[in-house]
Amino acid sequence: MKRLMRQQGDELKPERSEGIKLMRMKEQKVSIRNKQLVEKKRIQKVKG
């Protein structure tokens, strides 16, 4: 039920949903980068 209301709100404010999409993409990129950094540190620990 909430989802339907949210979809209607997004249709009324398309620029808002675009902003949310951009934020999600940024968050995904950051989380991927963080995972890569963690992997590098882990590999360095194993080698060290």
KAWO-V541814 format. One record per backbone hydrogen bond with DSSP energy under -1.0 kcal/mol. CO is the residue of the C=O (numbers start at 1). NH is the residue of the N-H. Records with the same first field share a line. If there is no record, write none. Layout:
CO=NH ; NH
This chain:
1=5
2=6
3=7
4=8
5=9
6=10
7=11
8=12
9=13
13=17
14=18
15=19
16=20
17=21
18=22
19=23
20=24
21=25
22=26
23=27
24=28
25=29
26=30
27=31
28=32
29=33
30=34
31=35
32=36
33=37
34=38
35=39
36=40
37=41
38=42
39=43
40=44
41=45
42=46
43=47
44=48
